[in-house]
Amino acid sequence: MQQTNSRIVVSTPKSPAAIGPYSQAIRVGELLFTSGQIPLDPVSGNVVEGDVRAQTRRVFDNMVAVLEAGGSDLANVVKFTCFVKNMSDFPIVNEVFKEYLDAAPGFSGYPARSTVEVGALPRGALVEIEAVARVRG
């Protein structure tokens, strides 16, 4: 983590590097704001092969890495924003949300969430997710 004024820039090699002029996450006080995570493999930098289920799992794996690097975890997420290429994929995305959140240590209730269908996502991804989380105290 790199501190700039009251903001801490969060970065981890366990999640794909930013593909533009932004940070993986920013920590301000006790809150962590992640950038949208798309299903990029952190090693190859390519979108993972497979359907929306495989892509959503990769997104969550990337999200977990960024949250951990910022001092948080899935159990401390207070808000998710989810962007999907096709709203008909939402039930599958929802299943993966439930799978990851229910398995998160310390999980005690689902966070707030918004889901929006979009015309396109970076690199042709089918799903992108961002989060706001409390930092573990």
C-alpha positions as CSV (number, residue, x, y, z in Angstrom):
1,M,0.0,0.0,0.0
2,Q,1.2,3.5,-0.8
3,Q,-0.1,6.4,1.2
4,T,-0.9,9.7,-0.5
5,N,-2.3,12.4,1.9
6,S,-5.3,10.7,3.6
7,R,-5.7,8.2,0.8
8,I,-3.9,4.9,0.6
9,V,-3.5,3.3,-2.8
10,V,-4.0,-0.4,-2.6
11,S,-2.3,-2.8,-5.1
12,T,-1.6,-6.5,-5.2
13,P,-0.1,-8.8,-7.7
14,K,-2.7,-11.4,-6.7
15,S,-5.2,-9.5,-8.8
16,P,-4.7,-8.2,-12.3
17,A,-2.9,-4.8,-12.7
18,A,-5.1,-1.9,-13.6
19,I,-5.5,-1.6,-17.4
20,G,-5.9,2.1,-17.3
21,P,-5.2,5.2,-15.2
22,Y,-6.8,4.0,-11.9
23,S,-5.9,2.0,-8.8
24,Q,-7.1,-1.5,-7.8
25,A,-8.5,0.1,-4.7
26,I,-8.3,3.2,-2.5
27,R,-8.5,3.2,1.3
28,V,-9.8,6.3,3.0
29,G,-10.1,6.0,6.7
30,E,-11.9,2.8,7.6
31,L,-13.4,2.4,4.2
32,L,-12.0,0.6,1.1
33,F,-13.3,1.4,-2.4
34,T,-12.4,-1.1,-5.0
35,S,-12.3,-0.5,-8.7
36,G,-14.5,-2.7,-10.9
37,Q,-13.0,-6.2,-11.2
38,I,-13.4,-8.0,-14.5
39,P,-12.5,-11.7,-15.1
40,L,-8.8,-11.2,-15.9
41,D,-6.4,-13.9,-15.0
42,P,-3.8,-12.1,-12.8
43,V,-0.9,-14.0,-14.5
44,S,-1.8,-13.8,-18.2
45,G,-3.8,-10.6,-18.1
46,N,-6.4,-12.3,-20.3
47,V,-10.1,-12.7,-19.8
48,V,-10.7,-16.2,-18.5
49,E,-12.3,-18.6,-20.8
50,G,-15.8,-19.9,-20.0
51,D,-19.3,-18.8,-19.4
52,V,-20.6,-16.1,-17.0
53,R,-20.3,-18.5,-14.0
54,A,-16.5,-19.0,-14.7
55,Q,-16.1,-15.3,-15.3
56,T,-17.9,-14.3,-12.1
57,R,-15.8,-16.7,-10.0
58,R,-12.6,-15.1,-11.4
59,V,-14.1,-11.7,-10.6
60,F,-14.6,-12.8,-7.0
61,D,-11.2,-14.3,-6.7
62,N,-9.7,-11.0,-7.9
63,M,-12.0,-9.1,-5.6
64,V,-10.9,-11.2,-2.6
65,A,-7.3,-10.5,-3.4
66,V,-7.9,-6.7,-3.6
67,L,-10.0,-6.7,-0.4
68,E,-7.3,-8.6,1.5
69,A,-4.5,-6.3,0.3
70,G,-6.6,-3.3,1.6
71,G,-7.2,-4.9,5.0
72,S,-10.7,-6.2,4.4
73,D,-12.6,-9.2,3.2
74,L,-15.9,-10.3,1.8
75,A,-17.6,-10.4,5.2
76,N,-16.9,-6.6,5.5
77,V,-18.3,-5.5,2.2
78,V,-21.2,-3.1,2.7
79,K,-22.1,-2.5,-0.9
80,F,-21.5,-4.2,-4.3
81,T,-22.2,-2.7,-7.7
82,C,-22.5,-5.4,-10.4
83,F,-22.5,-4.7,-14.1
84,V,-23.6,-7.5,-16.4
85,K,-23.6,-7.7,-20.2
86,N,-26.9,-9.6,-20.3
87,M,-29.5,-9.4,-17.5
88,S,-30.5,-12.9,-18.3
89,D,-27.2,-14.0,-16.8
90,F,-28.1,-12.4,-13.5
91,P,-29.5,-15.6,-11.8
92,I,-26.1,-17.3,-12.4
93,V,-24.2,-14.3,-11.2
94,N,-26.4,-14.3,-8.1
95,E,-25.6,-18.0,-7.4
96,V,-21.9,-17.2,-7.5
97,F,-22.5,-14.2,-5.1
98,K,-24.2,-16.5,-2.7
99,E,-21.5,-19.2,-3.0
100,Y,-18.7,-16.8,-2.2
101,L,-20.5,-14.8,0.5
102,D,-21.9,-17.8,2.4
103,A,-18.4,-19.3,2.5
104,A,-16.7,-16.1,3.7
105,P,-15.4,-16.4,7.3
106,G,-17.3,-14.1,9.6
107,F,-20.1,-13.5,7.1
108,S,-23.2,-12.3,8.9
109,G,-25.6,-10.9,6.3
110,Y,-25.7,-9.9,2.7
111,P,-24.5,-6.4,1.8
112,A,-26.4,-3.8,-0.2
113,R,-26.1,-4.3,-4.0
114,S,-27.1,-2.8,-7.3
115,T,-27.0,-4.6,-10.6
116,V,-27.1,-2.9,-14.0
117,E,-27.1,-4.3,-17.5
118,V,-24.6,-2.5,-19.7
119,G,-24.0,-2.5,-23.5
120,A,-20.3,-3.5,-23.2
121,L,-17.6,-4.1,-20.6
122,P,-13.8,-3.9,-20.9
123,R,-12.1,-6.7,-22.9
124,G,-15.5,-8.2,-23.8
125,A,-16.1,-9.4,-20.2
126,L,-19.6,-10.6,-19.3
127,V,-19.5,-9.2,-15.7
128,E,-17.8,-6.5,-13.7
129,I,-18.1,-6.0,-9.9
130,E,-16.9,-3.2,-7.6
131,A,-17.3,-3.0,-3.8
132,V,-17.2,-0.7,-0.8
133,A,-16.0,-2.4,2.4
134,R,-15.1,-1.7,6.0
135,V,-11.5,-2.2,6.9
136,R,-11.0,-4.9,9.5
137,G,-10.4,-3.3,12.9
